[in-house]
Amino acid sequence: MGWIPCSGYSGTKNKVEKMEAQDSLVGQIKATTGKLKRNSSTKSKDTSKNGNPDHIAAQTFSFRELATATRNFRAECLLGEGGFGRVYKGRLESINQVVAIKQLDRNGLQGNREFLVEVLMLSLLHHPNLVNLIGYCADGDQRLLVYEYMPLGCLEDHLHDIPPGKKQLDWNTRMKIAAGAAKGLEYLHDKANPPVIYRDLKCSNILLGEGYHPKLSDFGLAKLGPVGENTHVSTRVMGTYGYCAPEYAMTGQLTLKSDVYSFGVVLLEIITGRKAIDNSKSAGEQNLVAWARPLFKDRRKFSQMADPTLQGQYPPRGLYQVIAVAAMCVQEQANMRPVIADVVTALSYLASQRYDPNTQHTGQSSRHAPGTPPRNRRGQ
């Protein structure tokens, strides 16, 4: 699924800017690095041997090299496609590694600006729950991104339209994915300096590695967040319909809490197995958040929200707690939503409480989850 204006209207397609040579692109990337101060862990990974903190770790590849890796972008190497273009599985002989290669559609939605942002963000930001960018290609008007290969695909593939015979996500795996995705978002909000607003959190952008380890991907819409006395960043409204926070969709004022809302939608998808927007359902059930809000008010109806494919194999207390977290995240008033660090605390606790369907003891402790940390990080 590619990205579209949050209002749901396609509007005029973005003009794809053209560059004359690869050197021009590399120069733009390096010129922008000063805008993002890296924390100590990032510096240690990205600083070059001569101590230059502006070193870009991502490698540059020729188009010929990437074409060879994907056997000229053959159909059998195709992993998926969306509004940005197509993603192929390939093997790069120069580094002896299987990779995922995203070939941006030259006439598509993701233009040169988003390409630059993606390279910049993923070159400077590193965390176990962010996808690793290996390199990029900017030969002529070709724009390609090379990532680590994530063998289990995206979260969307494991929640929606699952083919017969494919393994369903159990409760423990869902909580592990939710907690890991929240940790990736927490890194962007609380560890990056200045903070980074992801702006396009959705199930198709959460990739899964071995053991269902989640990583956030696709940073083409990411924005540097507000600093100092500023409470928001004003920008054109972009994202994916169904995931955008209402205040951002209406005003274009982007805050860290906009990401928290999007995370709440993803969490609801993990809990219910429903899509954020599903036009195949009746009018009152097409929008996931609108469908869920009345159910939030009655704890006796929480069991109706559990994904039927779980077949009742979940801890009731754990279900109530994770629904409560989702309900807080998708509150209409941004200042009523929790900071992502509080969400991480709650979900990490739930993920640590292993549920065993074969025993009566569910692993849910009678004691309450540990207290949440103070809300003095970056509240908006």
N, C-alpha and C positions, 0 to 999 in steps of 0.2 A: 504494500500500500504506500503510495507516495504521499507527499504532503500537499495540502490545499489550504486556502484561506479558511480560518476557523468559522467564519460566518456560514460556510457551506456553499458559497457561490464561487464558481471557478474564476470569474474575472478575466482580466487580460493577462496572457502568459508573460512571464518575466522574459526580458530580452537577455539572451545569452551573450555575454561579452566575449570578444575574441582577443586572444593574445598572439603576438607574432612569434615568440620563441619561448622555450622552456626557461632560459635564463631570466627572462622578465618575471615569470611566475615565482621562481625561487627568490628573486630579489624582493618581491612584494611580501612573501612569507617572512623572510628574515627581518624586513623593516618593521613588521608588526609585532615582533616578539617582545619588544619593550613594554607593551601594554599589559602584559600578563606576568606578574611576579610569581615565581614558583616557590613552593614551600621546600623545606630542606630535603625531603625524600625525593622530590622531583629533580631538584638540582643535582643530587648525587648521581642520578641515573642519566641525566641529559648533558651534564657538563663535559665538554670535550677535554682531551688530554692536556691541552694548553691552558685549561681553566676558563675558557670562554663560556659564560653562562647562556649565551644566545645561540648556542649550537643546536641545530635541528637534527633530532635523532633519526627521523624518517629518511629512507633511502630514495633515490630517484631511479626510475626504471625507464627503459626505452619502450616504445609501443611494440616494436618487433619482439622484444623479450617477453612481454606479457601475452602477445598473440601466440607465441610458441608455447608458453606455459599452459594455455587453454586450448591448444590445438586449433588455433584460429577461431576461437570462441564458438566451438561446436555446440550443438544443441544438447548433447548428452552431458556436457560440463555445466549446463545452466542450473544454478541453485534457486533462483527466483528473480522476479522483476517487479518493479513498481514505478511510481511517477518519476523517479530519478534516473531510471535505466535498468540495466540487468547486472546480476551478480553471478560470476562463474567460479567454479572450483578449478584450481590449477596447481601445477607444481613448478616452482622456480628452481632450476638446476643450480643457479649461481649461489643460492643459500641453502639448497637441499631441503626445501620446506614446502609442505602443502599449504596453500593460501586461498583466500577468497578475494576475487578481483572484481571490483565494482566499476563498470564502464558507464559513465554518465552519458545520458542521451543528449546529444548536441542540440536537439530541438525540444528538450524536455523542460521540466520545472526547475531542476537544480542547476543554477547558473554558476558563473565563475566566482562570484562573491561567496556562495555557499561552499564551493570547492576549497577556496582559500581558508575559510573558517574551519572546515573539517580538518585540513592538514595542520593548521596552527594549533587548534585545541588538542588534538590527539597526539601531537608531537611534544606538547609541553605538559600535558596532564596524564598521570599514570596511577592506576589503582587496580587492584585485583578484580574489581567489578566494572571496569571500563574496558572496552575492546581495544586490543593493541593494533595500532597502525604501523605497518612495516614500511610502507613507502607509497610513492605516487608516480604518476606519469603525466607529463604535460607536453607531449610532442605535438607541435602545430596546434590544431584545434581539438586534439584528443585529450580527454580528462579521465584518468583512471585512478582508483585508490586501491591499495593492496593491504589487506588485513590478515590477521591470524585466522585460520580456519576454525569455525565453531561447528563441530560435528553433529550436534543435535538440532541445528536450525534455530528458529525463533520461537518464543513462547506462544505466539499466535497459532503456530502449527500444532501445538500440543493441547490447545484449549478449544479450538473451533474447527468445525467441519472435519472431524477426525475420521479417517477411513476405517472400515471394519478390520478388526484384528490388531490395530495399533494400540500399544500400551497406553492406558489412561494415567494421568498424573494422580498419585495418591496424596493424602493430606500432608504427610511429612515433606514431600518434595515441593508441594505448593508453598508451604511456609518457608522452606529453604530459599526458593526463588524470590519470594516477596521480600525476605530480609536482605538478601544479597543485592537486589535491585535498589532497595532503600539505602543501603550502604554506599552504592555508587553515587546516588543523588546527594547523599550527605557529604561525600568528598567534594563534589562540585560546589555545594552551597557553603560549607564550613571550613574546608581545608584550602581550596583554591583562593588565591588573593590577587585581584579582586574576585568575588564570588562569580560563579558561572551559572546562568539560568539555561537549563537544557532546552526547554520550549517545545520539544517534540517527543515527550515520553508516551509510549504506547507499546502494546504487546509485540508488535512486529519489530520494534527496535530493541527488544530485550533478547539477546542471543544466548544460547545455551551450550556450554562446553561439556566435557566428560563429567559424569556425576551430576548433571543438571546444574552446573555452576553458571549463574547468570552474569552477563556483562551488558552494559548499556552501549549502544552503537548509534551511528548516524548523527553526527554533531553539526550538520550543515546549517541548522537554524539556531544554534547556541548563541547566547549573547552574554557579554560581560555585565554583571549585575550592578546595582546601585552601590555607591560608596559614599562615605562621609554622611552628610545630612540628607542626602537624597533617599527617597523611599521607593522609587520605581524607575524604570527605564521606559521611555516612550518609544514605540516602534510600530511598524505596520503589523497588522494582525495576521500571523501565519501560524500554521500548526495543522492538526488533523481534526476534522469535525468529530465531535463527541468527546474529545479529551480536553478541549480548551476551557479554562476557567471563565465563568460568565463575565467577571469584571474586565478581564483582558479582552475578550471578544467584543465587548461593548465600547471600551475606551482606548484600547491599545496600550494601556499602562501595565507593564510587565513587572512582576515581583517574584521573589523566591516562592511565595505562596501560590503562584500560578502553577509552578511545577508540582507542589503538594497536591493541588486539586487533580492534576493529571495522574499523579501516582494513585490517588484514591480511586479513580476510574479503573486503572489497571488492577488494583487490589480487588475491586468488585468483580472484575472479569475472572480473576483467579479463584475467588470464592464461589461464584455462581456458574461459571462456564459460559455465560452469555457474552455477546459482543457489545461493545460500547454503543454502537448504532446497528440495529438489525431491522431493515425494512421489510423483512419477510414476516415479522410479527405484527400483531394487531396494534392499532394506533397508540394505545396507552402503554405498550411494552417495547416500543421501538428504541427509545432512549433509556439506557441502562440506569442512569442516575435518577431520572424521573420515575422509573418503575420501582426503584429501591427505596426512595425517600419515605413513602407511606409505611413501608415495612420496618424501617428503622425505629418507628415510634412504638412498636409492639414486640417485645422480646419473644412472646409466644409464637410469632410468625418468622422468627429468625431461621428456623429449620427449613422454611419454604425457599430460602435464598441459597441453600447449599446446592452445589452442582449435583444433578441427579446421577451422574456417572460415578460419584463417590459411593453410591449405594449405601448411604448411611454410615459409612466407615470414617468417622471423624469424631473428635472429642467435643461434646456439646459446649463445655466451658470455653474451649479454644475457639469454637465457631463464634460464640457470643463476643469474645474479646476482639477477634479480628474484624468482625462486622462493626464493632464500636469504633475501631481505628479507621476503617474505611468511611464511616459516617462522619467522623470529625474532619477527615481530609476533604470531603466534597461539600462542606458547608458553603452556602452561597456567599456569606460574608468572609472575605479573605482573612481579616484579623482574628476570626474565630477558629481558623485552622491551626493545627499544631506545626511547630517547626519540624523539619525532617529528622533531626536528631532524636526527638521524642518518639517519632514513628519507628526509627531504628531500634530504640530501646525496647519498645513493646513487641516488635516483630522478632527481634533476636531472642527474646524470652520465649515467645511462642514456638519458634523454630527449635529451641533447645529442649522443649518438652515433647519427647518422642511419643507418638501415638502407636500403640500396638493393638490392632483389631482382634487379635487372638486372645487377649486377656481382658479381664474386667477393669484392671488398673490401666488407665489411659495415659498415665504420665503427667496428667495435669495436677499440679500441686494444689493443696488447699490454701496455701498462702498466696497472697496477691503478688502480682508482678512487682519487681523492684521499682522504687520511686523514679519518676522521670527527671532528667536533668533540668536545671534552671533554664528558663527561656530567655537567656540574655545573649544569644548568638546573633543571628541576623534575622530578626523576626519577620521582616517584610521582604 
